[in-house]
Amino acid sequence: MGEIGRDRLEFLYEMKWWEIRAIIRGYHRRHRDTWSATRWQTYYIMSAQIGSEAMHKSGINNPTDLLKFPWERIRENMPSDEEIASLQAEMAAINAANRK
């Protein structure tokens, strides 16, 4: 569980589903810039290869028309970034107390 910094047994048996979702969301947040840059690069390479006029005819007017990332979609009933940060701080405190 090196990517998230948690022990495997803790992840499998102790964490709640909402804690895991918060960790996954944080993991995705760390990689957004790279994915966005890749999408921009793909858009401009396509534009150079097939021409901007052909892209517009295909309905591709900007990079988000190629691919919409999950974090760009609006979801209802999801915790805010502030709520996630609060939960992460709370998790860190609980984990620190349990390790003593």
C-alpha positions in Angstrom: 0.0 0.0 0.0 3.0 2.2 -0.7 1.0 4.7 -2.8 -1.3 5.7 0.0 1.1 5.2 2.9 -1.1 2.8 4.9 -0.4 -0.7 6.1 -2.1 -3.4 4.0 -3.9 -4.9 7.0 -5.1 -1.5 8.1 -6.4 -0.8 4.6 -8.2 -4.2 4.3 -9.6 -4.6 7.8 -9.7 -1.3 9.7 -10.5 1.5 7.3 -14.1 2.5 6.4 -15.3 2.8 2.8 -15.5 6.6 3.1 -11.9 6.8 4.3 -10.7 4.7 1.3 -12.7 6.9 -1.1 -11.0 10.0 0.4 -7.6 8.4 -0.1 -8.4 7.5 -3.7 -9.7 11.1 -4.3 -6.5 12.5 -2.9 -4.4 10.2 -5.1 -6.3 11.4 -8.2 -5.9 15.0 -7.1 -2.1 14.6 -7.0 -2.1 13.5 -10.7 -4.6 15.9 -12.2 -1.9 18.3 -13.6 -0.2 15.5 -15.4 -3.4 14.2 -16.9 -4.6 17.7 -17.9 -1.2 18.4 -19.6 -1.4 15.1 -21.5 -4.9 15.9 -22.7 -3.8 19.4 -23.9 -0.8 17.8 -25.7 -3.1 15.2 -27.4 -5.5 17.9 -28.5 -2.8 20.0 -30.2 -1.1 16.9 -31.8 -4.5 15.9 -33.2 -5.1 19.5 -34.4 -1.7 19.5 -36.2 -2.4 16.1 -37.8 -6.0 16.4 -39.0 -6.5 20.2 -38.9 -8.5 22.3 -36.7 -11.4 22.6 -39.2 -11.8 18.8 -39.2 -11.7 18.8 -35.5 -14.4 21.4 -35.2 -16.6 19.5 -37.7 -16.2 16.4 -35.4 -17.4 18.5 -32.4 -13.9 18.7 -30.8 -13.6 22.4 -30.0 -11.4 22.1 -26.9 -9.4 19.5 -25.0 -12.3 18.6 -22.7 -14.3 17.4 -25.7 -11.7 14.7 -26.1 -12.0 13.4 -22.6 -13.8 14.5 -19.4 -12.0 13.4 -16.3 -14.0 12.0 -13.3 -13.1 15.0 -11.2 -14.6 17.4 -13.8 -18.0 15.7 -13.5 -20.4 17.1 -10.9 -21.3 14.5 -8.3 -24.0 14.9 -5.7 -23.6 14.0 -2.1 -19.8 14.0 -2.2 -17.8 15.5 0.7 -16.1 18.8 0.0 -12.4 19.2 -0.1 -12.5 20.8 3.4 -14.5 17.8 4.8 -12.0 15.4 3.3 -9.1 17.4 4.7 -10.8 17.3 8.1 -11.3 13.5 7.9 -7.7 13.0 6.8 -6.4 14.9 9.8 -8.8 13.0 12.1 -7.5 9.7 10.5 -3.9 10.7 11.0 -4.6 11.5 14.7 -6.4 8.1 15.3 -3.6 6.2 13.5 -0.9 8.0 15.5 -2.8 7.2 18.8 -3.2 3.5 17.8 0.5 3.1 16.9 1.7 4.1 20.4 
